[in-house]
Amino acid sequence: MDKISLITVYPEIILLVMACAIALIDLFVRSPRRGPTYLLTMATLLSVAAIQAVYASGNQTLYGFGNLVVSDPMANWLKCFAALAMAATLVYARPYAADRDMLRGGELFTLGLFSLLGIFIMISGNHFLVIYLGLELLTLSSYALVALRRDNAVATEAAMKYFVLGALASGFLLYGMSMIYGATGSLEIGEVFKAISTGQIKHQVLVFGLVFVVAGLAFKLGVVPFHMWIPDVYHGAPTAVTLMIGGAPKLAAFAIAIRLLVEGMLPLAFDWQQMLGILAIASLLIGNLAAIAQTNLKRMLAYSTIAQMGFVLLGLLSGVVNGNTLSAANAYSSAMFYTVSYVLTTLASFGIILLLARDGFESEEISDLAGLNQRSPLYAGVMAVCLFSLAGIPPLVGFHAKLSVLQALVASGQATYIALAVFAVMMSLIGAFYYLRVVKVMYFDDPVTATTVSAGLDVRAVLSLNGALILVLGILPGGLMALCAQAIVKMLQT
Amino acid sequence: MGLLSLAIWTPIAFGVVLLALGRDDQARAVRWIALIGAIAGLLVTIPLYTGFQIGTSAMQFVEKVSWIERFNVHYHLGVDGISFWFIPLTAFINLVVVIAGWEVITTRVNQYMAAFLILSGLMIGVFASLDAILFYVFFEATLIPMYLIIGIWGGPNKIYAAFKFFLYTLLGSLLTLVALIFLYTKSGGSFDILTWHKLPLSSTAQTLIFFAFFAAFAVKVPMWPVHTWLPDVHVEAPTGGSAVLAAIMLKLGAYGFLRFSMPIAPDAAREFAWLMIALSLIAVVYVGLVAMVQQDMKKLVAYSSVAHMGFVTLGFFIFNPLGVSGGLVQMIAHGFVSGAMFLCIGVLYDRVHSREIASYGGVVNTMPRFAAFALLFAMANCGLPGTAGFVGEWMVILGAVKANFWVGFLAATALIFGAAYTLWMFKRVYLGPVTNDDVRGLTDINGREFLVLALLGAATLYMGVYPKPFTDVMDASVLDLLKHVAATKLN
C-alpha cells in the first residue's frame, strides 16, 4: 500500500528531467531554428510514448505513491497518444514558430514538455489533489505559451482572457473537490467512491460539490455554457499554441472526466448524467450554429470543437441506465474512441493551417485556403480528409466515432436517449455544412496566390502520415476500438 | 480476394493511382490509365455473370470477413437476383463516362477520372453489401466524389448545386443511421442485413424504421415531394456527373427499398403501400407535366428521370412479381437511357455551350449521325416497344392493372406525357430548319462520341428486344422477396 512504486511514474520522471535538461541545454544552442533542442525534445517524446505503449500492452493496473497515482491501460494509452500528439504538434509548430521569432529561447519546447507532464499527471492522478496539480501545471504552461509572442496584442489579450477564465474554472473545480472532501472525508478517488457507495452521506452536499466539479470539467472540456474562452483563445493564440491547447489536452480532459465522475462518483451517475445531458445539447446546438457564422478558420474550428466535445459528453452520459452499469464500458469506450479520433483529426487540420502560414501571413481566414487543391493537391487532400472526418462522413475515422457514440445512446433503450441521438445527427447535418464550405473554398474556388506550398521533410512526412491515419483508421477502426474497449473495461474493474 | 471484392476495389485502386499521378501535363497518360481501369473494372464483372446461378434466391459469391469486431460488423458481400445487374451496369456506365470525358475535361484530369473510378467502386460496394454498416459506409462515401465532381467541373451555379446535393442526401441518410443502430440493438448485436430480414418487430418499431429508411431512400430515388434537389443538381453537374447520377446513383435509393424497407419492415411496407403508390403516381403524372414546360434540356431530362423512377417505386409497392421485376428492369433501362440522354445533351453543350432548347433547332441538318442516336434514345425514353424503356414500364403497368385498375390506368396515361415532352423536345432541338449560326457551324460527332453513343444504343436495343437475360436473373429472388413481404413479422 505504501510502496512508492517508482515504475508507475518513470515516464513522468523522464519528462521532468528532460524538460529541465532541455531548458539548460538550449542556452548553448545558437542555431535560430533550435535544431538540437528540437531533436532532443522529439527523442524524449517518442521514447516516453514508447515506454507508455509497453506499459499499456502489459495490461496491468498498478498504483504508486500510496495510491496517489495509477497506471492502468487507459492511462497508459492516453498518455502514449498524448505524447505522440505533442510530438506531432511540435513538428508542425517549429517552422511557424521560427518565422515568428518564437524560438528565440527554447521555451516552446520546454513549456510543451511541461504541459505534457501536466497532462500525464492529470491522466494518472488517482487523488483529487494530484489531478488538480496536474491541471494547474498544464494550464500555467499554456498561459505562458499563449503569451509567447509578448509583443502581439491579440495574443496577449487571449492569454489574459485564458488566464482569468482558467483560474475561475480551477477555482470551481477545487471548490467542488473540497465539498466532496468535506462530505466523504477523503481525497483519494477509490475512497470517495466507497464512501458514496455506502449511501449514508447526505445527497445534497454531494450534489452541491458535484455541480462545481462538473462546471470545472466543463470549462476544461470547453462545452457550453462554459465555452466562452475557446473561440477567443483559439483565435488569439499563435496557431502553433492553439494546437497545443486544442490537441493533447483534450485527452487529459477526457481522462479526468472519467477519473472524477466515473471512478469517483459513479453512484451519483443519475445526477451528473443529467448535467452532462444539458451541457451536451447546448454544446451541439451553439457550437454548430455559431460555427456557421465564422469567417476565421481558427474560430470556426473552435466552435466545431465545442460541438465535438458535445458528442464526447453524449458518450459519457449514456453509461448508466436506471442504475444499471451494464452498458458502461460500451459508452465510455465510445467516448474515448471519439476523443482520440478527434485529437488525431485536429492535429492534421491545424497542421495544414500552420503549414500554409508564412512569414507575416497567418493563413487563418477560411478564404486563405482558396484553391488549395490547385496549389497542392496533397495538402488539400489531407485537409479534406480532416473536414469530412469531422463531419462524420465515412470512410473516415470520424464516422466510426459518431457511430459508436450514437450506438451507445441507442443501446440504452431509453426513449430520451434515442431522441438525443436523433438530435445529435441533425446537429451533425448542420455541422456538415460548415465543414463542406471549407472543402468548397479549397476545391471549387480559384487560388488568390500562385505560390506553391513548401515544407520540410519532417512536416511533410508527419502530416501525410497523420492524414493517412485518419483514412486508415476509418477503413480499419477495429484495432483502436478494441483497444479503447479493453482499457475502459480494465478501468471499470478496479 | 473474391470476385465481388475485385469488382469493388479494381476501379478504386486505379483511382488512387491516378490521384497519386498528379499534374495536368500527364493528361494523356492519365486518360489511358483511367480507360484501362474502367475496362478492367468491367471485365472483372464478366465472371460474375457467367458464374451466376439462375433459379435460386440465395446470396451468391458470398464473402464474409470480420471487419469491426467490437460491433460485430463484417465485410460481408454477396449478390442475389435483385442486386446482380447493377454491378455490371455500374461498371459499364463508368466506362462510358470515362470515354465521354476524354478530351472534354482538360483541367485536373487525374482528379476527374479518379473521382469517377472511385465513385464506381463505391457504388458497386453499395449493391454488393450484406452488412448494414458496410452498406452505409459505401452509401455515404459516394457523396464525397460526387460533391467534388459537381463542385469542381460543374456549371455556373455549381456551388449551390453541390451543397444542395450533399446536404439533402445526408439529411436522409443520417436518420437511417439511427434506424440501423436501433436494429442493431433490437437484433441483439448484429448488423447483418439477412438476419434483420428475419427479425420480428412490433408495429410501431416497423413504422418508425420504415420512415427512417424512407427518409434516406426517397430522397435518393428521388420521390415526389423530395425530388427538388435533382433538377438543380443535374443542371449544374458536368455531363459525366449527370450521367452517373441518373444512371446509377438514383438506383441506390430504389435498391434500398428492396433490400431494407420492404423485407425488414414488411408489415409497415404493406400498411403504407398506399402512400408510396400515391407518391409514385404523383411523380409519374405531375412531374411528367412539369417536365413538359421546361426550357432547359437537362432540367427536362431530370424531371423525366423523376417520373421514370416513379414507375420503379410504383412497381415495388404493388407487391406482385410483374411489378417488382418491372421496377427492376425499369431501373436498368433507365440507367442506359437517362445516361445516354445526358451524354447527348453533353455532346451539344460541348459545341454550343447552351442547354436551352431555344438555342437549337434543325440540328439534324448539321449532325445527322448524332440526330439518329438522339432519336433512338428519345424513343426509348418514351417507352417505344423494341427499346429498353418499353419493357419495364409495360411490366409495371401490367402489374398495376392486376392490383388495381385505376392505378394502372393513371400510370399508363403517364406514357403519353412521357412521349409528349420527349418528342416535343426532340422536335424543337433537332427537327425543322436550321435556326441560328451556332447550329449551322456544328460538326457531327467524332469517333469517340460515336463509340459512347453506340455502346449505349446497343445496350438499349438489346434490352428492348431480348430482356430475358435480365428477368431470368431476377425471377427467383423477386418471388422470394414477395413471399417474405407477404408474411407478417409482428410478434
Interface residues (C-beta under 8 A of the other chain):
Chain A: N373 Q374 P377 G381 F388 I393 P394 P395 F399 H400 L403 S404 L406 Q407 V410 A411 G413 I418 A421 V422 V425 M426 S428 L429 A432 F433 L436 V439 K440 Y443 F444 L476 P477 G478 M481 A482 A485
Chain B: L19 G22 S66 W67 I68 E69 R70 F71 R108 Q111 I133 Y136 V137 E140 A141 L143 I144 Y147 L148 G151 I152 K158 I159 A162 F163 F166 L167 L170 L171 L174 L175 L177 V178 I181 F182 Y184 T185
